[in-house]
Amino acid sequence: MTQALLALAGNQNSGKTTLFNVLTGSNQHVGNFPGVTVEKKVGQLKDLKEVSLVDLPGIYSLSPYTSEEVVTRDFILQEHPNLIINIVDATNIERNLYLTLQLMELQVPMVIALNMMDEVVQSGNSIDTERLSKQLGVPIVPISAARKQGINELIRTIKKMLKHPVAVLKPDFCSGEVHRAIHAIAHIIEDHAKQCDYPLRFAATKLVEGDSVMQQKLSLHDDDIHIIEDIVKSMEHALNVDREAALADMRYCYIESICKDSVCKVQETYGQQRSEKIDRWLTHKYLGIPIFILIMLFIFYITFSVIGGALQEWLEMGIEAFTEQFSILLNNIGISNWLHELLINGVCNGVGSVLSFLPIIVILFFFLSLLEDSGYMARVAFVMDRSLRRIGLSGRSFVPMLIGFGCSVPAIMAARTLSSERDRKMTILLTPFMSCSAKLPIYGMITAAFFPDHAALILISVYLLGILVAILSGLLLKQTVFQGDCVPFVMELPAYRIPAAKSVLLHMWEKAKDFLHRAFTIIFIASILIWFLQSFDWQLNYISDSSASILASLGSALARVFAPLGFNDWRAATALLSGVTAKESVVSTLSVLTQGNDAALAQMLPQIFTPLSAYAFLAFTVLYMPCIAAFAATKRELGSWRDALLTVGYQTVAAYVVALLIFQIGSLFL
């Protein structure tokens, strides 16, 4: 079999990622689609190494309103995959088939993977897949991706269709006025569509929708455009609805007619019934947000005070033991004093201080993966919609903000999925206020030194502080820079499901791998640089007193700026400056400056901070400009240096003001 390309397409929450993982196993890699920051996964089928499978973004339609929809549409039209695997949620088949009808218009061979059929059967419902297949003219394979049921049959069907490709039958599922409009426009654009190698019916349907992108692609003459608009207006007048509603009604009427003969629905699935009962509490108008806060508080308590804290202590002891033995080895081989200091105080202490927080990172993302894969995070976005609307954003902006708790870079990129330019820019500005995982080592360091008995409360307060500042900033920006209304928010709430162990473990591994990569690249280089600057003076003399170093003189000048915030020590200022490269560098910098282990770091911190100034330091760390990588992503998404600099400038000024208020007001009472 020659090299073949498959496209996996489907709605969000239809089990698409699970099916992709089942079909490809570990034979996959992640990248971005050319020219956009939308993530794509590519893998080779386990049984067919010569077949590549591309996991397209989860979408609900092929209308070019979001980057995901544009990516999916352009990929199929330009890359010409040999086969489309359309995954359909059998428990919500009517809505899922809406995308199926649009994919059929692309005239690419297609097989439908009817997922979650086990849930349909368990609930007493049934779907006549053979009858439905004949009605649509597309092969249908019932599967359960989570249970790996029907996968072998799906692979056999894929092999068969690759050997003997059959174009999708062309069911004319439109009627009446819509039928007349589509076919009239098809006659006008036939030559243009053929020249562009676009499916005729798909192009005609897009023009009925008023798709300006398709209009440009076809290079239509002004006269043709006027005729097409007249045809559409006649259709709208006859039906008394707008063009998009007319097409949606046409598709859903056709779906209803075929499901009437093929789908027997006795009741909602057990998962849907269970979800409705749970949602009475978790999406409650008043209790939804407090419940979310309590859940996060519990996760932080388990992560920092129980499991993660204990594992961190063990890893710290292991790193200290390794450093001690490595130091003895270096002394035994007679290595020079400066190189010994570089390797022990620079590399081992710098990287080791950050590396010890690996268990906390892994445990935290274990819980976050459970919340996301179970379907709860979709509910949080729904619950947050009303609150976000008050600051000028919709619940859709909560998704990038939620990603921001992991890393600001993909969160800023995720804002590209927002259809409104206003919402997108505002979300990019506010998202870095969400506390990313790179800041966890800083929180762990400060809480261990000053608030060991109240670590969970301090952590939840820090996260809530970021959210509060984002809310207040949104209110301010809504009345000034970003005036106007946010776009409507429509979101499907998937049924609650038990997360797949493999999916959770993969998520944890990806975060651990990313953390380790940063530790042994950015943090490694930053630790060496900090060691050099604090070990030499301006005449490049090696010194033992770091207060006379290059770093001390630079930090002292900057420390005056932070004096009103309660930390005017040059070491604190230097740590914040190094945090611009990567937030973990704040910890590694302070560790290098102690020229010792974690115990020495714990002894040094009270010399730099009081408990109040330490909390002000935490507040500043949460809010000030993100790392260089996040700044680069901001510049790329906003498109100009000016906007990017204004964004990080606002974030840093907001951090300074909040930290100033915390310390100055706190000083009145403490």
QUICOR-V438068 format. One record per residue. N is the residue number from 1. RES is the residue in one letter. SS is DSSP state (H for helix, E for strand, - for the rest). PHI is phi as a letter, one per 20 degrees, with the letter a starting at -180 (NA if undefined). BURIAL is 1 if it has 24 or more other C-alpha atoms within 12 Angstrom, else 0. Layout:
N;RES;SS;PHI;BURIAL + N;RES;SS;PHI;BURIAL
//
This chain:
1;M;-;NA;0 + 2;T;-;f;0 + 3;Q;-;g;0 + 4;A;E;c;1 + 5;L;E;c;1 + 6;L;E;d;1 + 7;A;E;d;1 + 8;L;E;d;1 + 9;A;E;c;1 + 10;G;E;r;1 + 11;N;-;f;1 + 12;Q;-;f;1 + 13;N;-;m;1 + 14;S;-;e;1 + 15;G;-;n;1 + 16;K;H;f;1 + 17;T;H;f;1 + 18;T;H;f;1 + 19;L;H;f;1 + 20;F;H;g;1 + 21;N;H;f;1 + 22;V;H;f;1 + 23;L;H;f;1 + 24;T;H;d;1 + 25;G;-;m;1 + 26;S;-;e;0 + 27;N;-;e;1 + 28;Q;E;b;1 + 29;H;E;b;0 + 30;V;E;d;0 + 31;G;E;b;0 + 32;N;E;d;0 + 33;F;-;f;1 + 34;P;-;g;0 + 35;G;-;n;0 + 36;V;-;c;1 + 37;T;-;e;1 + 38;V;-;f;1 + 39;E;E;f;1 + 40;K;E;c;1 + 41;K;E;d;1 + 42;V;E;c;1 + 43;G;E;b;1 + 44;Q;E;d;1 + 45;L;-;f;1 + 46;K;-;g;0 + 47;D;-;e;0 + 48;L;-;c;1 + 49;K;-;f;0 + 50;E;-;e;0 + 51;V;E;d;1 + 52;S;E;e;1 + 53;L;E;d;1 + 54;V;E;d;1 + 55;D;E;e;1 + 56;L;-;f;1 + 57;P;-;f;1 + 58;G;-;f;1 + 59;I;-;c;1 + 60;Y;-;d;1 + 61;S;-;b;1 + 62;L;-;d;1 + 63;S;-;f;1 + 64;P;-;f;1 + 65;Y;-;e;1 + 66;T;-;c;1 + 67;S;H;f;1 + 68;E;H;f;1 + 69;E;H;f;1 + 70;V;H;f;1 + 71;V;H;f;1 + 72;T;H;f;1 + 73;R;H;f;1 + 74;D;H;f;1 + 75;F;H;f;1 + 76;I;H;f;1 + 77;L;H;f;1 + 78;Q;H;e;0 + 79;E;H;e;0 + 80;H;-;l;0 + 81;P;-;f;1 + 82;N;-;f;1 + 83;L;E;b;1 + 84;I;E;d;1 + 85;I;E;e;1 + 86;N;E;e;1 + 87;I;E;e;1 + 88;V;E;c;1 + 89;D;E;f;1 + 90;A;H;f;1 + 91;T;H;f;1 + 92;N;H;b;1 + 93;I;H;f;1 + 94;E;H;f;1 + 95;R;H;f;1 + 96;N;H;f;1 + 97;L;H;f;1 + 98;Y;H;f;1 + 99;L;H;f;1 + 100;T;H;g;1 + 101;L;H;f;1 + 102;Q;H;f;1 + 103;L;H;f;1 + 104;M;H;f;1 + 105;E;-;f;1 + 106;L;-;f;1 + 107;Q;-;l;1 + 108;V;-;d;1 + 109;P;-;g;1 + 110;M;E;b;1 + 111;V;E;c;1 + 112;I;E;e;1 + 113;A;E;e;1 + 114;L;E;e;1 + 115;N;E;e;1 + 116;M;-;m;1 + 117;M;H;f;1 + 118;D;H;f;1 + 119;E;H;f;1 + 120;V;H;f;1 + 121;V;H;f;1 + 122;Q;H;f;0 + 123;S;-;e;1 + 124;G;-;n;0 + 125;N;-;e;1 + 126;S;E;b;1 + 127;I;E;c;1 + 128;D;-;e;1 + 129;T;H;f;1 + 130;E;H;f;0 + 131;R;H;f;0 + 132;L;H;f;1 + 133;S;H;f;1 + 134;K;H;f;0 + 135;Q;H;f;1 + 136;L;H;e;1 + 137;G;-;m;1 + 138;V;-;c;1 + 139;P;E;f;1 + 140;I;E;c;1 + 141;V;E;c;1 + 142;P;E;f;1 + 143;I;-;b;1 + 144;S;E;c;1 + 145;A;-;f;1 + 146;A;-;f;1 + 147;R;-;e;0 + 148;K;-;l;1 + 149;Q;E;e;1 + 150;G;-;m;1 + 151;I;H;f;1 + 152;N;H;f;0 + 153;E;H;f;0 + 154;L;H;f;1 + 155;I;H;f;1 + 156;R;H;f;0 + 157;T;H;f;1 + 158;I;H;f;1 + 159;K;H;g;1 + 160;K;H;f;0 + 161;M;H;f;1 + 162;L;H;f;1 + 163;K;H;f;0 + 164;H;-;c;0 + 165;P;-;f;0 + 166;V;-;c;0 + 167;A;-;f;1 + 168;V;-;f;1 + 169;L;-;f;0 + 170;K;-;d;1 + 171;P;-;f;0 + 172;D;-;e;1 + 173;F;-;e;1 + 174;C;-;d;1 + 175;S;-;b;0 + 176;G;H;m;0 + 177;E;H;f;1 + 178;V;H;f;1 + 179;H;H;g;1 + 180;R;H;f;1 + 181;A;H;f;1 + 182;I;H;f;1 + 183;H;H;f;1 + 184;A;H;f;1 + 185;I;H;f;1 + 186;A;H;g;1 + 187;H;H;f;0 + 188;I;H;f;1 + 189;I;H;d;1 + 190;E;H;g;1 + 191;D;H;f;0 + 192;H;H;f;1 + 193;A;H;f;1 + 194;K;H;f;0 + 195;Q;H;f;0 + 196;C;H;e;0 + 197;D;-;m;0 + 198;Y;-;d;1 + 199;P;-;g;1 + 200;L;H;f;1 + 201;R;H;f;1 + 202;F;H;f;1 + 203;A;H;f;1 + 204;A;H;f;1 + 205;T;H;f;1 + 206;K;H;f;1 + 207;L;H;f;1 + 208;V;H;f;1 + 209;E;H;f;1 + 210;G;-;n;1 + 211;D;-;f;1 + 212;S;H;f;0 + 213;V;H;f;0 + 214;M;H;f;1 + 215;Q;H;f;1 + 216;Q;H;f;0 + 217;K;H;f;0 + 218;L;H;e;1 + 219;S;-;l;0 + 220;L;-;f;1 + 221;H;-;f;0 + 222;D;H;g;0 + 223;D;H;f;0 + 224;D;H;f;0 + 225;I;H;f;1 + 226;H;H;f;0 + 227;I;H;f;0 + 228;I;H;f;1 + 229;E;H;f;1 + 230;D;H;f;0 + 231;I;H;f;1 + 232;V;H;f;1 + 233;K;H;f;1 + 234;S;H;f;0 + 235;M;H;f;1 + 236;E;H;f;1 + 237;H;H;f;0 + 238;A;H;f;0 + 239;L;H;e;0 + 240;N;-;m;0 + 241;V;-;c;0 + 242;D;-;f;0 + 243;R;H;f;1 + 244;E;H;f;1 + 245;A;H;f;0 + 246;A;H;f;1 + 247;L;H;f;1 + 248;A;H;f;1 + 249;D;H;f;0 + 250;M;H;f;1 + 251;R;H;f;1 + 252;Y;H;f;1 + 253;C;H;f;0 + 254;Y;H;f;1 + 255;I;H;f;1 + 256;E;H;f;0 + 257;S;H;f;0 + 258;I;H;f;1 + 259;C;H;f;1 + 260;K;H;f;0 + 261;D;H;e;0 + 262;S;H;d;1 + 263;V;E;d;1 + 264;C;E;d;0 + 265;K;-;d;1 + 266;V;-;e;0 + 267;Q;-;b;0 + 268;E;-;f;1 + 269;T;-;f;1 + 270;Y;H;g;0 + 271;G;H;f;1 + 272;Q;H;f;0 + 273;Q;H;f;0 + 274;R;H;f;0 + 275;S;H;f;1 + 276;E;H;f;0 + 277;K;H;f;0 + 278;I;H;f;0 + 279;D;H;f;1 + 280;R;H;g;0 + 281;W;H;d;0 + 282;L;H;f;1 + 283;T;-;d;1 + 284;H;-;f;0 + 285;K;-;g;0 + 286;Y;-;d;0 + 287;L;H;e;0 + 288;G;H;g;1 + 289;I;H;f;1 + 290;P;H;g;0 + 291;I;H;f;0 + 292;F;H;f;1 + 293;I;H;f;1 + 294;L;H;f;0 + 295;I;H;f;1 + 296;M;H;f;1 + 297;L;H;f;1 + 298;F;H;f;0 + 299;I;H;f;1 + 300;F;H;f;1 + 301;Y;H;f;1 + 302;I;H;f;1 + 303;T;H;f;1 + 304;F;H;e;1 + 305;S;H;d;1 + 306;V;H;d;0 + 307;I;H;f;0 + 308;G;H;f;1 + 309;G;H;f;1 + 310;A;H;f;0 + 311;L;H;f;1 + 312;Q;H;f;1 + 313;E;H;f;1 + 314;W;H;f;0 + 315;L;H;f;1 + 316;E;H;g;1 + 317;M;H;f;0 + 318;G;H;f;0 + 319;I;H;f;1 + 320;E;H;f;1 + 321;A;H;f;0 + 322;F;H;f;0 + 323;T;H;f;1 + 324;E;H;f;0 + 325;Q;H;f;0 + 326;F;H;f;0 + 327;S;H;f;1 + 328;I;H;f;0 + 329;L;H;f;0 + 330;L;H;f;0 + 331;N;H;f;0 + 332;N;H;f;0 + 333;I;-;e;0 + 334;G;-;m;0 + 335;I;-;f;0 + 336;S;-;f;0 + 337;N;H;f;0 + 338;W;H;f;0 + 339;L;H;f;0 + 340;H;H;f;1 + 341;E;H;f;1 + 342;L;H;f;1 + 343;L;H;f;1 + 344;I;H;e;1 + 345;N;H;f;1 + 346;G;H;e;1 + 347;V;H;f;1 + 348;C;H;f;1 + 349;N;H;f;1 + 350;G;H;f;1 + 351;V;H;f;1 + 352;G;H;f;1 + 353;S;H;f;1 + 354;V;H;e;1 + 355;L;H;f;1 + 356;S;-;f;1 + 357;F;-;e;1 + 358;L;H;g;1 + 359;P;H;g;1 + 360;I;H;f;1 + 361;I;H;f;1 + 362;V;H;f;1 + 363;I;H;f;1 + 364;L;H;f;1 + 365;F;H;f;1 + 366;F;H;f;1 + 367;F;H;f;1 + 368;L;H;f;1 + 369;S;H;f;1 + 370;L;H;f;1 + 371;L;H;f;1 + 372;E;H;f;1 + 373;D;H;f;1 + 374;S;H;f;1 + 375;G;-;o;1 + 376;Y;H;f;1 + 377;M;H;f;1 + 378;A;H;f;1 + 379;R;H;f;1 + 380;V;H;f;1 + 381;A;H;f;1 + 382;F;H;f;1 + 383;V;H;f;1 + 384;M;H;f;1 + 385;D;H;g;1 + 386;R;H;f;1 + 387;S;H;f;1 + 388;L;H;f;1 + 389;R;H;f;1 + 390;R;H;f;1 + 391;I;-;d;1 + 392;G;-;n;1 + 393;L;-;c;1 + 394;S;-;d;1 + 395;G;-;f;1 + 396;R;-;f;1 + 397;S;H;f;1 + 398;F;H;f;1 + 399;V;H;f;1 + 400;P;H;g;1 + 401;M;H;f;1 + 402;L;H;f;1 + 403;I;H;f;1 + 404;G;H;f;1 + 405;F;-;f;1 + 406;G;-;e;1 + 407;C;-;b;1 + 408;S;H;f;1 + 409;V;H;f;1 + 410;P;H;f;1 + 411;A;H;f;1 + 412;I;H;f;1 + 413;M;H;f;1 + 414;A;H;f;1 + 415;A;H;f;1 + 416;R;H;f;1 + 417;T;H;f;1 + 418;L;-;f;1 + 419;S;-;f;1 + 420;S;-;e;1 + 421;E;H;f;1 + 422;R;H;f;1 + 423;D;H;f;1 + 424;R;H;f;1 + 425;K;H;f;1 + 426;M;H;f;1 + 427;T;H;f;1 + 428;I;H;f;1 + 429;L;H;f;1 + 430;L;H;e;1 + 431;T;H;g;1 + 432;P;-;f;1 + 433;F;-;f;1 + 434;M;-;f;1 + 435;S;-;f;1 + 436;C;-;f;1 + 437;S;H;f;1 + 438;A;H;f;1 + 439;K;H;e;1 + 440;L;H;g;1 + 441;P;H;g;1 + 442;I;H;f;1 + 443;Y;H;f;1 + 444;G;H;f;1 + 445;M;H;f;1 + 446;I;H;f;1 + 447;T;H;f;1 + 448;A;H;f;1 + 449;A;H;e;1 + 450;F;H;c;1 + 451;F;-;c;1 + 452;P;H;f;0 + 453;D;H;e;0 + 454;H;H;c;0 + 455;A;H;g;1 + 456;A;H;f;1 + 457;L;H;f;1 + 458;I;H;f;1 + 459;L;H;f;1 + 460;I;H;f;1 + 461;S;H;f;1 + 462;V;H;f;1 + 463;Y;H;f;1 + 464;L;H;f;1 + 465;L;H;f;1 + 466;G;H;f;1 + 467;I;H;f;1 + 468;L;H;f;1 + 469;V;H;f;1 + 470;A;H;f;1 + 471;I;H;f;1 + 472;L;H;f;0 + 473;S;H;f;1 + 474;G;H;f;1 + 475;L;H;f;1 + 476;L;H;f;0 + 477;L;H;f;1 + 478;K;H;f;1 + 479;Q;H;e;0 + 480;T;-;c;0 + 481;V;-;f;0 + 482;F;-;d;1 + 483;Q;-;f;0 + 484;G;-;p;0 + 485;D;-;e;0 + 486;C;-;e;1 + 487;V;-;f;0 + 488;P;-;f;0 + 489;F;-;d;1 + 490;V;-;c;0 + 491;M;-;b;1 + 492;E;-;e;1 + 493;L;-;e;1 + 494;P;-;f;1 + 495;A;-;f;1 + 496;Y;-;f;1 + 497;R;-;c;1 + 498;I;-;f;0 + 499;P;-;f;1 + 500;A;-;f;1 + 501;A;H;g;0 + 502;K;H;f;0 + 503;S;H;f;1 + 504;V;H;f;1 + 505;L;H;f;0 + 506;L;H;f;0 + 507;H;H;f;1 + 508;M;H;f;1 + 509;W;H;f;0 + 510;E;H;f;0 + 511;K;H;f;1 + 512;A;H;f;1 + 513;K;H;f;0 + 514;D;H;f;0 + 515;F;H;f;1 + 516;L;H;f;1 + 517;H;H;f;0 + 518;R;H;f;1 + 519;A;H;f;1 + 520;F;-;e;1 + 521;T;-;c;0 + 522;I;H;f;1 + 523;I;H;f;1 + 524;F;H;g;1 + 525;I;H;f;1 + 526;A;H;f;1 + 527;S;H;f;1 + 528;I;H;f;1 + 529;L;H;f;1 + 530;I;H;f;1 + 531;W;H;g;1 + 532;F;H;f;1 + 533;L;H;f;1 + 534;Q;H;e;1 + 535;S;H;d;1 + 536;F;E;c;1 + 537;D;-;e;0 + 538;W;-;f;0 + 539;Q;-;e;0 + 540;L;-;m;0 + 541;N;-;e;0 + 542;Y;E;f;0 + 543;I;-;c;0 + 544;S;-;d;0 + 545;D;-;e;0 + 546;S;H;f;1 + 547;S;H;f;0 + 548;A;H;d;1 + 549;S;-;e;1 + 550;I;H;g;1 + 551;L;H;f;1 + 552;A;H;f;1 + 553;S;H;f;1 + 554;L;H;f;1 + 555;G;H;f;1 + 556;S;H;f;1 + 557;A;H;f;0 + 558;L;H;f;0 + 559;A;H;f;1 + 560;R;H;f;0 + 561;V;H;f;0 + 562;F;H;e;1 + 563;A;H;g;1 + 564;P;H;f;1 + 565;L;H;e;1 + 566;G;-;n;1 + 567;F;-;c;1 + 568;N;-;d;1 + 569;D;-;f;1 + 570;W;H;f;1 + 571;R;H;f;1 + 572;A;H;f;1 + 573;A;H;f;1 + 574;T;H;f;1 + 575;A;H;f;1 + 576;L;H;f;1 + 577;L;H;f;1 + 578;S;H;f;1 + 579;G;-;f;1 + 580;V;-;f;1 + 581;T;-;f;1 + 582;A;-;a;1 + 583;K;-;f;1 + 584;E;-;f;1 + 585;S;H;f;1 + 586;V;H;g;1 + 587;V;H;f;1 + 588;S;H;f;1 + 589;T;H;f;1 + 590;L;H;f;1 + 591;S;H;f;1 + 592;V;H;f;1 + 593;L;H;f;1 + 594;T;H;f;1 + 595;Q;-;l;1 + 596;G;-;b;1 + 597;N;-;e;1 + 598;D;H;f;1 + 599;A;H;f;0 + 600;A;H;f;0 + 601;L;H;f;1 + 602;A;H;f;1 + 603;Q;H;f;0 + 604;M;H;f;1 + 605;L;H;g;1 + 606;P;H;f;0 + 607;Q;H;f;0 + 608;I;H;e;1 + 609;F;-;c;1 + 610;T;-;e;1 + 611;P;H;g;1 + 612;L;H;f;1 + 613;S;H;f;1 + 614;A;H;f;1 + 615;Y;H;f;1 + 616;A;H;f;1 + 617;F;H;f;1 + 618;L;H;g;1 + 619;A;H;f;1 + 620;F;H;f;1 + 621;T;H;f;1 + 622;V;H;f;1 + 623;L;H;d;1 + 624;Y;-;f;1 + 625;M;-;g;1 + 626;P;-;f;1 + 627;C;-;f;1 + 628;I;H;g;0 + 629;A;H;f;1 + 630;A;H;f;1 + 631;F;H;f;1 + 632;A;H;f;1 + 633;A;H;f;1 + 634;T;H;f;1 + 635;K;H;f;1 + 636;R;H;f;1 + 637;E;H;f;1 + 638;L;H;e;1 + 639;G;-;n;0 + 640;S;-;b;0 + 641;W;H;f;0 + 642;R;H;g;0 + 643;D;H;f;0 + 644;A;H;f;1 + 645;L;H;f;1 + 646;L;H;f;0 + 647;T;H;f;1 + 648;V;H;f;1 + 649;G;H;f;0 + 650;Y;H;f;1 + 651;Q;H;f;1 + 652;T;H;f;1 + 653;V;H;f;0 + 654;A;H;f;1 + 655;A;H;f;1 + 656;Y;H;f;1 + 657;V;H;f;1 + 658;V;H;f;1 + 659;A;H;f;1 + 660;L;H;f;1 + 661;L;H;f;1 + 662;I;H;f;1 + 663;F;H;f;1 + 664;Q;H;f;0 + 665;I;H;f;0 + 666;G;H;f;0 + 667;S;H;f;0 + 668;L;H;f;0 + 669;F;H;d;0 + 670;L;-;d;0
//
